[in-house]
Amino acid sequence: MAHSSLPVTTQGTRGRPWLRCLEGVAAALVILDIAVLFAGVVARYVFDRPLIWSDELAAALFLWLGMLGAVLALSRDEHMRLSVFLQHFKPGMRRVVDAIASLMVVIFVVEIVGPAYNYVVDQWMIITPGLNIPDSYRVASILAGAVLLSIVALQSLFRKSKWRDIAIAVAIVAVISALLVVISPSLVAIGNWNLPIFFAVIVGALVVIGVPIAFAFGVTTLSYIVLTTDVPLFILVNQMDHGMSSLILLAIPLFIFLGLLVDVTGMAAALVNFLATLVGHFRGGLSYVLLGAMYLVSGISGAKAADMAAIAPVLLPEMKKRGYEQGETVALLASSSAMSETIPPSLILITIGSVTGVSIAALFIGGLLPAAVGAIALGIAAYFRTRGNDRGQTERAKAAVILKAFLVALPALVLPLVIRFSVVEGVATATEVSTVGVVYVLIVGPIFYNRLKWWQLYPLLVETAALSGAILLIIGTATGMGWALTQSGFASVLVDVMSSLPGGKFTFMALSIVLFAVLGSLLEGIPAVVLFGPLLFPVAAAVGIDEVHYAMVVILAMGLGLFSPPFGIGFYISCAIGKIQPEEAMGRVWPYLGTLLLALILIAAVPWISTVFL
């Protein structure tokens, strides 16, 4: 993945003052969205006077935030992409491949500028019910984003690539494009057999050469529409808007910001220190601390990179001091991240709820026990693999020390309870609850930990905008691709095939585990869910699988893929955060992932684990 786990405000903006201004606008939009949603919570729950316009305004601000954030992410080279194959190219070939990847980005964003303008014009006649203004004010964000993305993409292409490499890249792309145009009648003639060509071969090729996933989806869908249908490109922009405009998705930037706040205020460090006083004196005890910390922090931040970045600086140096092999430690860090994917408020839970209609509250409740099963399984594996490495055993902490650490960590321990209580008791929706957490941390953090400096908030806000934009653009282009698959008739064929498999729901569940593990490895969880969730969740329901149970299995399977080398992006993030080379952990991670696979099979076989608290 190309995005950094730490906030950097000037990355990609040096020498371009307009991008620094854009950072300020994006940061302001994050603040405005938090303020609007929290005002809605207070007005409804405290004063019993709901603000009928708050959700509508927040959704409009969010679309602007997402599109401007996507521009920032591109300028900072933080869009998600697969880079594992690029290291195998020779330097000369690598430069040409990089130029082709950059050219693909340029082609997509330039091509959608015109359709985005037409979409803005068409939406002028639609008046929003709450704010009573033309919807064009909201969707103009897509046009503005497309224009700004075009500028940044062109600047990036000419800044990173030499003229010779650009010329070669243009020639290669022109030849391939001409070939596709020539054979387009044949592509139309073969009907749905052209789908593997576009959505397997072309998407796969673009992802392998390092085209960011969002733009790989976009270019492929655009090519499919132009070459095999009579549909105007306007429909692609319409579908992107449809995918990015779900109010539920607004929880993504707010939970990202919450996770960054938890780290910078010292709450994460307090949690780790408390766990260390409980079990740190055992041989291999810090392995259990790591597992427990990932479980607790995942329940706050919701983003895996943020989880690992919060825990690693606190815990990994002490583990190294006590004799733990660094490769083993990072392997456990990676597998524990895969384990904790179902812990609320995981971003993937929110995304599944958005694209499939499954209750977010039910997903939040259903995810705790499956993760606990995974954590217990990893704890057993860690017992056998790490207890012999722990040379620097410490004394058992005295009761007074444990009590003090508990009191210090108490404000952080309360935060997941505040989030869960707010949703379950109806204080806030799954979208709004993140603002309750943000306000809680901003009040409690400085009082109890005194580590937050107010000037630190700006880089956190910018990082939130950039990462949110990268995620939102994936959802938008994946929605467009999903529409293409659906209108082609592929969805109905898939449903018929999967529903008629011998073995019923057991075969379907097994194939789903394999499918989503592969997709998690190649695409990451969010784009995989946006593409296949709307197709497969109805099939799961049709064969008698509870949707929450199926969601837990799908998420854990994707987690396994995401953190499995050699393709899993999450594994390389773990190595980067642990500051080791991937080969040091590659052989050590498999026993943990194998143990987690056994836990996943148990969870898939026993629906009760996912549904008992519903």
Secondary structure, 3 states (H helix, E strand, C coil): CCCCCCCCCCCCCCCCHHHHHHHHHHHHHHHHHHHHHHHHHHHHHHCCCCCCCHHHHHHHHHHHHHHHHHHHHHHCCCCCCCCCCHHHCCHHHHHHHHHHHHHHHHHHHHHCHHHHHHHHHHHHHCECCCCCCECHHHHHHHHHHHHHHHHHHHHHHHHHCCHHHHHHHHHHHHHHHHHHHHHHHHHHHCHHHHHHHHHHHHHHHHHHCCCCHHHHHHHHHHHHHHHHCCCCCHHHHHHHHHHHCCHHHHHHHHHHHHHHHHHHHCHHHHHHHHHHHHHCCCCCHHHHHHHHHHHHHHHHHCCHHHHHHHHHHHHHHHHHHCCCCHHHHHHHHHHHHHHHHHCCCCHHHHHHHHHHCCCHHHHHHHCHHHHHHHHHHHHHHHHHHHHHHCCCCCCCCCHHHHHHHHHHHHHHHHHHHHHHHHHHCCCCCCCCHHHHHHHHHHHHHHHHCCCCCHHHHHHHHHHHHHHHHHHHHHHHHHHHHHHHHHHCCHHHHHHHHHHCCCCHHHHHHHHHHHHHHHHHHHHCHHHHHHHHHHHHHHHHHHCCCCHHHHHHHHHHHHHHHHCCCCCCHHHHHHHHHHCCCHHHHHCCHHHHHHHHHHHHHHHHHCCHHHHCCC
